[in-house]
Amino acid sequence: MQRHGYGGTPALRYRYRVAGCVLLAAYLLVLGWLALRPLTAPWVTAVHLEPLATIRADLAMDPWDAARAIGTGVVPYAPLGVLLPWAGGRLDVSPLGSLVRTVFTCAMLSLALQVVQSGVAGQILDVDALLLNVAGVTLVHLAVVPAVRARLRRRAGSGGGRTTKPGSGLPADAASRRTLLREDRDRALTPTMPRVGIAP
């Protein structure tokens, strides 16, 4: 059995990829708006460049406040762990390579937004926010993408597509047409006896 892309035709694969690109673009717009909107606050802390300092301060709070503070860093970027590979539209790819590309892209995006938002009122540059963003993307990617790709590859190789004739590597209908053409050619080459008239 042979199938294309996401377990369907090339046209279906194209539609899946376009849908992924559209969702990714829409989510990036929402993410950019959330990250760069001005905030009103009575006071703003200084820039946090010491790794894990903010996370340790969050963990020192009561469990609910700590979970909420850390969640605000993990959750916003987490969907990118799925949307970035979806927009890429590839199934046969190394899991490690896919993870590295996704995490690197997210890290660069998060860093760019962190730098830009440092000039927005009420927003500060925090290196721990970058670490939490990357952690969220990594967890979602590992939890979803390898399993989904494996399932789609199994679907692509197990029916619903064009069948192939065993040992020929050709689709069954093409192999049948080739067999019929060969039989017609052989029949045309078969010698025939000329008709001999009967003597009076």
Long-range contacts (C-beta under 8 A, 24 or more apart in sequence): 1-157, 1-158, 1-159, 1-160, 1-161, 1-162, 1-163, 1-164, 2-157, 2-161, 2-162, 2-164, 2-171, 3-155, 3-156, 3-157, 3-160, 3-161, 3-162, 4-156, 4-161, 5-89, 5-91, 5-156, 6-89, 6-91, 6-152, 6-156, 7-152, 7-155, 7-156, 7-160, 7-161, 8-160, 8-161, 13-89, 16-86, 16-89, 17-86, 17-87, 17-88, 17-89, 19-86, 20-83, 20-86, 20-87, 20-88, 20-89, 21-87, 23-83, 23-86, 23-87, 24-80, 24-83, 24-84, 24-86, 24-87, 27-79, 27-80, 27-83, 28-109, 31-76, 31-77, 31-113, 32-113, 34-76, 35-76, 35-113, 35-116, 35-117, 35-123, 36-113, 36-116, 36-117, 36-120, 36-123, 37-120, 38-120, 38-121, 38-122, 38-123, 39-120, 39-121, 39-122, 39-123, 40-121, 40-122, 41-122, 44-122, 44-124, 45-124, 46-124, 47-118, 47-124, 47-125, 47-126, 48-124, 48-125, 48-126, 48-127, 48-128, 49-125, 49-127, 50-127, 51-127, 51-128, 51-131, 52-128, 52-131, 53-128, 54-126, 54-128, 54-129, 55-128, 55-131, 55-132, 70-132, 73-128, 73-129, 73-131, 73-132, 73-133, 73-136, 74-132, 74-133, 74-135, 74-136, 74-139, 75-136, 76-133, 76-136, 77-106, 77-109, 77-110, 77-133, 77-134, 77-136, 77-137, 78-136, 78-137, 78-139, 78-140, 79-140, 80-105, 80-106, 80-109, 80-137, 80-140, 81-106, 81-136, 81-137, 81-138, 81-139, 81-140, 81-141, 81-142, 81-144, 81-145, 82-140, 82-141, 82-144, 82-145, 85-141, 85-145, 85-149, 91-149, 91-152, 91-153, 91-156, 92-153, 93-149, 95-145, 95-146, 95-149, 98-141, 98-145, 99-138, 99-141, 99-142, 99-145, 102-137, 102-141, 102-145, 103-134, 103-137, 103-138, 103-141, 106-133, 106-134, 106-137, 107-133, 107-134, 110-134
